[in-house]
Each structure stands twice: as structure tokens, then as C-alpha cells.
Amino acid sequence: MLALEPEIKELIITTMSLEDITVDDIDSEAPLFNEGLGLDSIDALELGLALQKRYGVTLAADSEETRQHFASVRALSAFVAANRKQ
């Protein structure tokens, strides 16, 4: 799971075109939305598609469980580690 965190941070940076942010700038436990990285619902859709493409994971569009997976990089890494297609 922890090994996935830098990969997912890089995916977030690339997908969201965050040019002024590095992997080291993103706190693994900080919220991805609102006060954290400041992502919004459109960003969540784009990131969800990128995760699906890269790791083969499927996320429900609007469920409480999906919101929990997107809570932080650490939560997202745990979800991907548990659900990715090999």
C-alpha cells in the first residue's frame, strides 16, 4: 500500500496538471478535496478514470464508500492495493 502512494501522487499531479506541485508536496493523509489539495467533483471524475485506466479499479460514481476512498492519498492507495487487476 505505501509503495503505491508515490505512484498515486504522481498520477494526481499528471491527471490534474498540477505543474507547481511535486510528489513530496502532497501529504499522504491530507484531504484531497476542499481544504487539502482543493480538488472538486470534476477532478474526482478525471482521477477515477485515470485510476480505472491505470489499475483496472472500478469506483461507483456517487457513493459514500467512494467518498471514503477519495479521502486521502493513503485511503486511495489502500483501495487500489485491495482492488486492482493484476
Beta strands, then each sheet from edge to edge (+ up, - down):
end
